[in-house]
């Protein structure tokens, strides 16, 4: 899967069924090439340019499923 495909998917928290946003960045291990974390913008998405909240960082282990349209995650927020 390409990053351009990944960042178009909605990220949904299965604990409260809330949409967290779209993937804006990711962190990967240089040695193994595996994804360690994905990042979703924090705060109000409509006023993103005014946002001062940090990104929501989601460890790869908390990703439950990556589907054709959404990414399901299980996090406390």
Number of C-alpha atoms within 10 A of each C-alpha: 5 6 11 10 11 21 20 14 18 20 24 20 21 16 12 11 12 10 14 18 21 20 24 16 15 17 15 13 10 8 6 7 9 11 14 13 17 22 20 20 19 16 17 13 13 8 8 12 8 10 14 10 11 11 16 17 17 18 17 16 11 14 19 13 11 14 11 10 11 17 21 20 22 18 15 8 8
